[in-house]
Amino acid sequence: MDLEEIKFELELVGLSMGQITKLINAVKRDGFDPKEMDRKLIAMGYAPTFTIYDD
């Protein structure tokens, strides 16, 4: 996924722009890991979004 796709998914989840910016900066710094991103979303009180289709 590229940054725009990640940002779009985070917007659909309902995160604020500040939260999205924080997560996008983490992706830029550490790379995109769907499981880690979902772990962060869960910690913030949101449903997992990036690994829902994993087996």
All heavy atoms as a GROMACS GRO file, in nm:
protein
  440
    1MET      N    1   0.084  -0.118   0.000
    1MET     CA    2   0.000   0.000   0.000
    1MET      C    3   0.088   0.124   0.000
    1MET      O    4   0.189   0.128   0.068
    1MET     CB    5  -0.086   0.005   0.126
    1MET     CG    6  -0.200  -0.092   0.132
    1MET     SD    7  -0.302  -0.064   0.279
    1MET     CE    8  -0.446   0.004   0.200
    2ASP      N    9   0.045   0.222  -0.076
    2ASP     CA   10   0.120   0.348  -0.070
    2ASP      C   11   0.058   0.439   0.037
    2ASP      O   12  -0.046   0.408   0.095
    2ASP     CB   13   0.127   0.416  -0.207
    2ASP     CG   14  -0.008   0.465  -0.259
    2ASP    OD1   15  -0.098   0.491  -0.177
    2ASP    OD2   16  -0.023   0.480  -0.381
    3LEU      N   17   0.124   0.549   0.065
    3LEU     CA   18   0.082   0.637   0.174
    3LEU      C   19  -0.059   0.692   0.154
    3LEU      O   20  -0.134   0.706   0.251
    3LEU     CB   21   0.182   0.751   0.191
    3LEU     CG   22   0.319   0.710   0.244
    3LEU    CD1   23   0.413   0.830   0.248
    3LEU    CD2   24   0.308   0.647   0.381
    4GLU      N   25  -0.094   0.724   0.031
    4GLU     CA   26  -0.229   0.777   0.005
    4GLU      C   27  -0.336   0.673   0.035
    4GLU      O   28  -0.442   0.706   0.089
    4GLU     CB   29  -0.240   0.826  -0.140
    4GLU     CG   30  -0.166   0.956  -0.164
    4GLU     CD   31  -0.217   1.071  -0.077
    4GLU    OE1   32  -0.340   1.088  -0.064
    4GLU    OE2   33  -0.132   1.141  -0.020
    5GLU      N   34  -0.311   0.548   0.000
    5GLU     CA   35  -0.408   0.442   0.030
    5GLU      C   36  -0.421   0.422   0.181
    5GLU      O   37  -0.532   0.402   0.232
    5GLU     CB   38  -0.364   0.311  -0.036
    5GLU     CG   39  -0.373   0.313  -0.187
    5GLU     CD   40  -0.311   0.190  -0.250
    5GLU    OE1   41  -0.206   0.141  -0.202
    5GLU    OE2   42  -0.369   0.142  -0.349
    6ILE      N   43  -0.309   0.424   0.251
    6ILE     CA   44  -0.312   0.410   0.396
    6ILE      C   45  -0.389   0.524   0.459
    6ILE      O   46  -0.476   0.503   0.544
    6ILE     CB   47  -0.169   0.403   0.453
    6ILE    CG1   48  -0.098   0.277   0.402
    6ILE    CG2   49  -0.170   0.407   0.606
    6ILE    CD1   50   0.051   0.275   0.427
    7LYS      N   51  -0.361   0.646   0.413
    7LYS     CA   52  -0.430   0.764   0.466
    7LYS      C   53  -0.581   0.753   0.441
    7LYS      O   54  -0.661   0.781   0.531
    7LYS     CB   55  -0.374   0.890   0.401
    7LYS     CG   56  -0.436   1.016   0.452
    7LYS     CD   57  -0.376   1.139   0.387
    7LYS     CE   58  -0.448   1.264   0.435
    7LYS     NZ   59  -0.403   1.384   0.366
    8PHE      N   60  -0.620   0.710   0.323
    8PHE     CA   61  -0.761   0.695   0.289
    8PHE      C   62  -0.829   0.594   0.382
    8PHE      O   63  -0.938   0.621   0.434
    8PHE     CB   64  -0.775   0.652   0.142
    8PHE     CG   65  -0.917   0.629   0.101
    8PHE    CD1   66  -1.003   0.736   0.083
    8PHE    CD2   67  -0.965   0.501   0.081
    8PHE    CE1   68  -1.135   0.716   0.046
    8PHE    CE2   69  -1.097   0.479   0.044
    8PHE     CZ   70  -1.182   0.586   0.026
    9GLU      N   71  -0.765   0.481   0.405
    9GLU     CA   72  -0.822   0.379   0.494
    9GLU      C   73  -0.838   0.434   0.636
    9GLU      O   74  -0.938   0.408   0.702
    9GLU     CB   75  -0.735   0.254   0.496
    9GLU     CG   76  -0.739   0.174   0.367
    9GLU     CD   77  -0.875   0.113   0.337
    9GLU    OE1   78  -0.949   0.082   0.432
    9GLU    OE2   79  -0.905   0.095   0.218
   10LEU      N   80  -0.739   0.510   0.682
   10LEU     CA   81  -0.746   0.568   0.816
   10LEU      C   82  -0.858   0.671   0.826
   10LEU      O   83  -0.925   0.681   0.929
   10LEU     CB   84  -0.612   0.629   0.855
   10LEU     CG   85  -0.497   0.528   0.871
   10LEU    CD1   86  -0.366   0.602   0.893
   10LEU    CD2   87  -0.525   0.430   0.983
   11GLU      N   88  -0.880   0.746   0.718
   11GLU     CA   89  -0.992   0.841   0.716
   11GLU      C   90  -1.124   0.768   0.725
   11GLU      O   91  -1.216   0.811   0.795
   11GLU     CB   92  -0.986   0.926   0.589
   11GLU     CG   93  -0.874   1.028   0.588
   11GLU     CD   94  -0.858   1.098   0.454
   11GLU    OE1   95  -0.928   1.062   0.356
   11GLU    OE2   96  -0.774   1.190   0.447
   12LEU      N   97  -1.137   0.655   0.654
   12LEU     CA   98  -1.260   0.576   0.658
   12LEU      C   99  -1.288   0.521   0.798
   12LEU      O  100  -1.403   0.508   0.838
   12LEU     CB  101  -1.254   0.461   0.558
   12LEU     CG  102  -1.260   0.498   0.410
   12LEU    CD1  103  -1.247   0.372   0.325
   12LEU    CD2  104  -1.387   0.572   0.376
   13VAL      N  105  -1.182   0.488   0.870
   13VAL     CA  106  -1.197   0.436   1.006
   13VAL      C  107  -1.252   0.544   1.099
   13VAL      O  108  -1.321   0.516   1.195
   13VAL     CB  109  -1.062   0.382   1.058
   13VAL    CG1  110  -1.068   0.347   1.204
   13VAL    CG2  111  -1.020   0.260   0.977
   14GLY      N  112  -1.220   0.671   1.068
   14GLY     CA  113  -1.271   0.781   1.148
   14GLY      C  114  -1.166   0.850   1.233
   14GLY      O  115  -1.202   0.925   1.325
   15LEU      N  116  -1.039   0.828   1.206
   15LEU     CA  117  -0.933   0.893   1.282
   15LEU      C  118  -0.930   1.043   1.251
   15LEU      O  119  -0.966   1.085   1.141
   15LEU     CB  120  -0.797   0.833   1.248
   15LEU     CG  121  -0.755   0.710   1.329
   15LEU    CD1  122  -0.839   0.591   1.294
   15LEU    CD2  123  -0.609   0.681   1.308
   16SER      N  124  -0.886   1.120   1.348
   16SER     CA  125  -0.868   1.264   1.327
   16SER      C  126  -0.744   1.286   1.242
   16SER      O  127  -0.658   1.197   1.228
   16SER     CB  128  -0.853   1.336   1.461
   16SER     OG  129  -0.727   1.302   1.520
   17MET      N  130  -0.730   1.404   1.185
   17MET     CA  131  -0.613   1.435   1.103
   17MET      C  132  -0.484   1.424   1.185
   17MET      O  133  -0.382   1.380   1.134
   17MET     CB  134  -0.625   1.574   1.040
   17MET     CG  135  -0.722   1.580   0.924
   17MET     SD  136  -0.692   1.454   0.796
   17MET     CE  137  -0.531   1.504   0.737
   18GLY      N  138  -0.489   1.461   1.312
   18GLY     CA  139  -0.372   1.450   1.398
   18GLY      C  140  -0.330   1.305   1.417
   18GLY      O  141  -0.210   1.273   1.412
   19GLN      N  142  -0.427   1.217   1.436
   19GLN     CA  143  -0.398   1.074   1.453
   19GLN      C  144  -0.344   1.015   1.323
   19GLN      O  145  -0.250   0.935   1.324
   19GLN     CB  146  -0.524   0.999   1.495
   19GLN     CG  147  -0.571   1.032   1.635
   19GLN     CD  148  -0.708   0.976   1.663
   19GLN    OE1  149  -0.799   0.983   1.580
   19GLN    NE2  150  -0.725   0.920   1.783
   20ILE      N  151  -0.404   1.055   1.211
   20ILE     CA  152  -0.359   1.006   1.080
   20ILE      C  153  -0.215   1.050   1.056
   20ILE      O  154  -0.132   0.969   1.014
   20ILE     CB  155  -0.452   1.055   0.968
   20ILE    CG1  156  -0.589   0.988   0.981
   20ILE    CG2  157  -0.390   1.028   0.831
   20ILE    CD1  158  -0.696   1.044   0.889
   21THR      N  159  -0.185   1.175   1.083
   21THR     CA  160  -0.050   1.227   1.063
   21THR      C  161   0.050   1.149   1.147
   21THR      O  162   0.158   1.112   1.098
   21THR     CB  163  -0.044   1.377   1.098
   21THR    OG1  164  -0.136   1.447   1.013
   21THR    CG2  165   0.096   1.432   1.079
   22LYS      N  166   0.014   1.121   1.270
   22LYS     CA  167   0.102   1.044   1.360
   22LYS      C  168   0.130   0.905   1.302
   22LYS      O  169   0.245   0.861   1.300
   22LYS     CB  170   0.036   1.034   1.497
   22LYS     CG  171   0.119   0.965   1.601
   22LYS     CD  172   0.047   0.966   1.735
   22LYS     CE  173   0.125   0.893   1.842
   22LYS     NZ  174   0.053   0.893   1.969
   23LEU      N  175   0.027   0.837   1.256
   23LEU     CA  176   0.045   0.703   1.202
   23LEU      C  177   0.119   0.704   1.068
   23LEU      O  178   0.203   0.617   1.043
   23LEU     CB  179  -0.090   0.632   1.188
   23LEU     CG  180  -0.158   0.597   1.320
   23LEU    CD1  181  -0.297   0.541   1.295
   23LEU    CD2  182  -0.074   0.499   1.400
   24ILE      N  183   0.092   0.803   0.984
   24ILE     CA  184   0.163   0.814   0.856
   24ILE      C  185   0.312   0.839   0.880
   24ILE      O  186   0.397   0.782   0.812
   24ILE     CB  187   0.101   0.924   0.767
   24ILE    CG1  188  -0.039   0.883   0.721
   24ILE    CG2  189   0.191   0.956   0.648
   24ILE    CD1  190  -0.045   0.763   0.628
   25ASN      N  191   0.343   0.923   0.977
   25ASN     CA  192   0.484   0.948   1.011
   25ASN      C  193   0.552   0.820   1.059
   25ASN      O  194   0.668   0.795   1.026
   25ASN     CB  195   0.497   1.059   1.114
   25ASN     CG  196   0.471   1.195   1.056
   25ASN    OD1  197   0.482   1.216   0.936
   25ASN    ND2  198   0.434   1.288   1.141
   26ALA      N  199   0.480   0.738   1.134
   26ALA     CA  200   0.535   0.610   1.179
   26ALA      C  201   0.561   0.518   1.060
   26ALA      O  202   0.663   0.448   1.055
   26ALA     CB  203   0.441   0.544   1.279
   27VAL      N  204   0.471   0.518   0.962
   27VAL     CA  205   0.490   0.436   0.843
   27VAL      C  206   0.611   0.485   0.764
   27VAL      O  207   0.692   0.404   0.716
   27VAL     CB  208   0.362   0.438   0.754
   27VAL    CG1  209   0.390   0.375   0.618
   27VAL    CG2  210   0.249   0.366   0.824
   28LYS      N  211   0.626   0.616   0.751
   28LYS     CA  212   0.741   0.672   0.679
   28LYS      C  213   0.871   0.633   0.749
   28LYS      O  214   0.971   0.602   0.683
   28LYS     CB  215   0.731   0.824   0.671
   28LYS     CG  216   0.625   0.874   0.576
   28LYS     CD  217   0.620   1.026   0.579
   28LYS     CE  218   0.513   1.081   0.490
   28LYS     NZ  219   0.504   1.228   0.499
   29ARG      N  220   0.869   0.633   0.880
   29ARG     CA  221   0.989   0.603   0.958
   29ARG      C  222   1.021   0.454   0.960
   29ARG      O  223   1.136   0.413   0.940
   29ARG     CB  224   0.972   0.655   1.101
   29ARG     CG  225   1.091   0.634   1.192
   29ARG     CD  226   1.064   0.682   1.334
   29ARG     NE  227   0.956   0.604   1.396
   29ARG     CZ  228   0.839   0.656   1.438
   29ARG    NH1  229   0.816   0.785   1.427
   29ARG    NH2  230   0.748   0.579   1.494
   30ASP      N  231   0.918   0.370   0.983
   30ASP     CA  232   0.940   0.227   1.008
   30ASP      C  233   0.896   0.136   0.895
   30ASP      O  234   0.920   0.016   0.901
   30ASP     CB  235   0.865   0.185   1.136
   30ASP     CG  236   0.908   0.266   1.257
   30ASP    OD1  237   1.026   0.303   1.265
   30ASP    OD2  238   0.822   0.292   1.343
   31GLY      N  239   0.828   0.190   0.795
   31GLY     CA  240   0.772   0.106   0.689
   31GLY      C  241   0.632   0.060   0.727
   31GLY      O  242   0.590   0.072   0.842
   32PHE      N  243   0.560   0.007   0.630
   32PHE     CA  244   0.422  -0.035   0.652
   32PHE      C  245   0.417  -0.181   0.692
   32PHE      O  246   0.459  -0.270   0.617
   32PHE     CB  247   0.337  -0.012   0.528
   32PHE     CG  248   0.195  -0.057   0.543
   32PHE    CD1  249   0.111   0.006   0.631
   32PHE    CD2  250   0.147  -0.165   0.470
   32PHE    CE1  251  -0.021  -0.036   0.647
   32PHE    CE2  252   0.016  -0.208   0.484
   32PHE     CZ  253  -0.068  -0.142   0.573
   33ASP      N  254   0.366  -0.207   0.810
   33ASP     CA  255   0.342  -0.342   0.860
   33ASP      C  256   0.195  -0.347   0.901
   33ASP      O  257   0.155  -0.286   1.000
   33ASP     CB  258   0.433  -0.370   0.980
   33ASP     CG  259   0.410  -0.507   1.040
   33ASP    OD1  260   0.318  -0.581   0.995
   33ASP    OD2  261   0.483  -0.543   1.134
   34PRO      N  262   0.112  -0.418   0.824
   34PRO     CA  263  -0.032  -0.419   0.853
   34PRO      C  264  -0.065  -0.465   0.994
   34PRO      O  265  -0.154  -0.408   1.058
   34PRO     CB  266  -0.090  -0.516   0.750
   34PRO     CG  267   0.017  -0.547   0.654
   34PRO     CD  268   0.146  -0.500   0.708
   35LYS      N  269   0.004  -0.565   1.045
   35LYS     CA  270  -0.025  -0.614   1.179
   35LYS      C  271   0.010  -0.510   1.285
   35LYS      O  272  -0.065  -0.490   1.380
   35LYS     CB  273   0.051  -0.744   1.206
   35LYS     CG  274  -0.003  -0.860   1.125
   35LYS     CD  275   0.068  -0.989   1.153
   35LYS     CE  276   0.010  -1.097   1.064
   35LYS     NZ  277   0.075  -1.225   1.085
   36GLU      N  278   0.121  -0.441   1.267
   36GLU     CA  279   0.160  -0.336   1.361
   36GLU      C  280   0.062  -0.218   1.354
   36GLU      O  281   0.024  -0.162   1.456
   36GLU     CB  282   0.303  -0.289   1.332
   36GLU     CG  283   0.350  -0.179   1.422
   36GLU     CD  284   0.363  -0.221   1.568
   36GLU    OE1  285   0.370  -0.342   1.597
   36GLU    OE2  286   0.364  -0.130   1.654
   37MET      N  287   0.020  -0.183   1.234
   37MET     CA  288  -0.076  -0.074   1.217
   37MET      C  289  -0.208  -0.108   1.286
   37MET      O  290  -0.265  -0.024   1.356
   37MET     CB  291  -0.098  -0.047   1.069
   37MET     CG  292  -0.188   0.072   1.043
   37MET     SD  293  -0.120   0.230   1.091
   37MET     CE  294  -0.001   0.254   0.964
   38ASP      N  295  -0.255  -0.230   1.270
   38ASP     CA  296  -0.379  -0.271   1.337
   38ASP      C  297  -0.362  -0.273   1.488
   38ASP      O  298  -0.454  -0.238   1.562
   38ASP     CB  299  -0.426  -0.406   1.286
   38ASP     CG  300  -0.501  -0.396   1.155
   38ASP    OD1  301  -0.537  -0.282   1.115
   38ASP    OD2  302  -0.526  -0.500   1.092
   39ARG      N  303  -0.245  -0.315   1.536
   39ARG     CA  304  -0.220  -0.313   1.680
   39ARG      C  305  -0.232  -0.171   1.734
   39ARG      O  306  -0.292  -0.148   1.839
   39ARG     CB  307  -0.080  -0.370   1.711
   39ARG     CG  308  -0.055  -0.390   1.859
   39ARG     CD  309   0.090  -0.425   1.889
   39ARG     NE  310   0.182  -0.318   1.855
   39ARG     CZ  311   0.197  -0.205   1.926
   39ARG    NH1  312   0.126  -0.182   2.033
   39ARG    NH2  313   0.284  -0.113   1.888
   40LYS      N  314  -0.179  -0.075   1.660
   40LYS     CA  315  -0.189   0.066   1.701
   40LYS      C  316  -0.333   0.114   1.697
   40LYS      O  317  -0.377   0.187   1.787
   40LYS     CB  318  -0.100   0.153   1.612
   40LYS     CG  319   0.047   0.131   1.635
   40LYS     CD  320   0.132   0.216   1.543
   40LYS     CE  321   0.280   0.190   1.567
   40LYS     NZ  322   0.365   0.272   1.480
   41LEU      N  323  -0.407   0.074   1.594
   41LEU     CA  324  -0.549   0.114   1.585
   41LEU      C  325  -0.628   0.058   1.703
   41LEU      O  326  -0.710   0.129   1.763
   41LEU     CB  327  -0.609   0.066   1.454
   41LEU     CG  328  -0.569   0.141   1.328
   41LEU    CD1  329  -0.622   0.071   1.204
   41LEU    CD2  330  -0.617   0.286   1.332
   42ILE      N  331  -0.604  -0.068   1.737
   42ILE     CA  332  -0.674  -0.130   1.850
   42ILE      C  333  -0.641  -0.056   1.979
   42ILE      O  334  -0.730  -0.030   2.061
   42ILE     CB  335  -0.640  -0.280   1.858
   42ILE    CG1  336  -0.701  -0.353   1.739
   42ILE    CG2  337  -0.688  -0.339   1.990
   42ILE    CD1  338  -0.649  -0.494   1.719
   43ALA      N  339  -0.514  -0.020   1.996
   43ALA     CA  340  -0.472   0.052   2.116
   43ALA      C  341  -0.540   0.189   2.125
   43ALA      O  342  -0.562   0.241   2.234
   43ALA     CB  343  -0.320   0.068   2.117
   44MET      N  344  -0.575   0.245   2.008
   44MET     CA  345  -0.642   0.375   2.005
   44MET      C  346  -0.794   0.361   2.016
   44MET      O  347  -0.866   0.461   2.015
   44MET     CB  348  -0.605   0.448   1.874
   44MET     CG  349  -0.458   0.481   1.862
   44MET     SD  350  -0.409   0.532   1.696
   44MET     CE  351  -0.478   0.696   1.690
   45GLY      N  352  -0.843   0.237   2.021
   45GLY     CA  353  -0.986   0.215   2.037
   45GLY      C  354  -1.061   0.194   1.907
   45GLY      O  355  -1.184   0.203   1.905
   46TYR      N  356  -0.990   0.164   1.799
   46TYR     CA  357  -1.054   0.142   1.669
   46TYR      C  358  -1.043  -0.004   1.630
   46TYR      O  359  -0.959  -0.077   1.680
   46TYR     CB  360  -0.987   0.229   1.561
   46TYR     CG  361  -1.009   0.376   1.583
   46TYR    CD1  362  -0.915   0.454   1.650
   46TYR    CD2  363  -1.124   0.440   1.539
   46TYR    CE1  364  -0.935   0.590   1.672
   46TYR    CE2  365  -1.145   0.575   1.559
   46TYR     CZ  366  -1.050   0.649   1.626
   46TYR     OH  367  -1.071   0.783   1.646
   47ALA      N  368  -1.128  -0.044   1.537
   47ALA     CA  369  -1.126  -0.182   1.488
   47ALA      C  370  -1.006  -0.201   1.395
   47ALA      O  371  -0.965  -0.108   1.325
   47ALA     CB  372  -1.254  -0.212   1.411
   48PRO      N  373  -0.950  -0.323   1.391
   48PRO     CA  374  -0.842  -0.350   1.296
   48PRO      C  375  -0.892  -0.334   1.153
   48PRO      O  376  -1.006  -0.369   1.122
   48PRO     CB  377  -0.803  -0.494   1.325
   48PRO     CG  378  -0.913  -0.552   1.406
   48PRO     CD  379  -0.986  -0.438   1.470
   49THR      N  380  -0.808  -0.278   1.069
   49THR     CA  381  -0.849  -0.246   0.933
   49THR      C  382  -0.761  -0.311   0.827
   49THR      O  383  -0.810  -0.346   0.721
   49THR     CB  384  -0.843  -0.093   0.913
   49THR    OG1  385  -0.928  -0.032   1.009
   49THR    CG2  386  -0.885  -0.051   0.774
   50PHE      N  387  -0.634  -0.328   0.855
   50PHE     CA  388  -0.541  -0.370   0.753
   50PHE      C  389  -0.518  -0.520   0.746
   50PHE      O  390  -0.467  -0.569   0.647
   50PHE     CB  391  -0.407  -0.298   0.772
   50PHE     CG  392  -0.421  -0.149   0.754
   50PHE    CD1  393  -0.431  -0.065   0.864
   50PHE    CD2  394  -0.428  -0.092   0.629
   50PHE    CE1  395  -0.446   0.072   0.848
   50PHE    CE2  396  -0.444   0.043   0.611
   50PHE     CZ  397  -0.452   0.126   0.721
   51THR      N  398  -0.555  -0.596   0.848
   51THR     CA  399  -0.534  -0.740   0.846
   51THR      C  400  -0.665  -0.818   0.852
   51THR      O  401  -0.663  -0.938   0.873
   51THR     CB  402  -0.444  -0.784   0.965
   51THR    OG1  403  -0.505  -0.743   1.087
   51THR    CG2  404  -0.305  -0.727   0.953
   52ILE      N  405  -0.776  -0.753   0.826
   52ILE     CA  406  -0.905  -0.822   0.839
   52ILE      C  407  -0.922  -0.932   0.735
   52ILE      O  408  -1.004  -1.021   0.753
   52ILE     CB  409  -1.025  -0.724   0.834
   52ILE    CG1  410  -1.025  -0.646   0.704
   52ILE    CG2  411  -1.025  -0.634   0.953
   52ILE    CD1  412  -1.148  -0.559   0.685
   53TYR      N  413  -0.845  -0.930   0.627
   53TYR     CA  414  -0.858  -1.031   0.523
   53TYR      C  415  -0.750  -1.137   0.530
   53TYR      O  416  -0.745  -1.227   0.447
   53TYR     CB  417  -0.859  -0.966   0.384
   53TYR     CG  418  -0.971  -0.869   0.369
   53TYR    CD1  419  -0.948  -0.732   0.361
   53TYR    CD2  420  -1.104  -0.912   0.365
   53TYR    CE1  421  -1.053  -0.641   0.348
   53TYR    CE2  422  -1.209  -0.823   0.352
   53TYR     CZ  423  -1.183  -0.688   0.344
   53TYR     OH  424  -1.285  -0.600   0.332
   54ASP      N  425  -0.660  -1.128   0.629
   54ASP     CA  426  -0.557  -1.231   0.646
   54ASP      C  427  -0.620  -1.361   0.692
   54ASP      O  428  -0.717  -1.363   0.764
   54ASP     CB  429  -0.452  -1.186   0.750
   54ASP     CG  430  -0.358  -1.082   0.695
   54ASP    OD1  431  -0.365  -1.051   0.575
   54ASP    OD2  432  -0.277  -1.030   0.774
   55ASP      N  433  -0.559  -1.470   0.651
   55ASP     CA  434  -0.609  -1.602   0.693
   55ASP      C  435  -0.565  -1.634   0.832
   55ASP      O  436  -0.466  -1.608   0.881
   55ASP     CB  437  -0.561  -1.710   0.597
   55ASP     CG  438  -0.627  -1.695   0.462
   55ASP    OD1  439  -0.741  -1.644   0.455
   55ASP    OD2  440  -0.567  -1.737   0.364
   0.00000   0.00000   0.00000
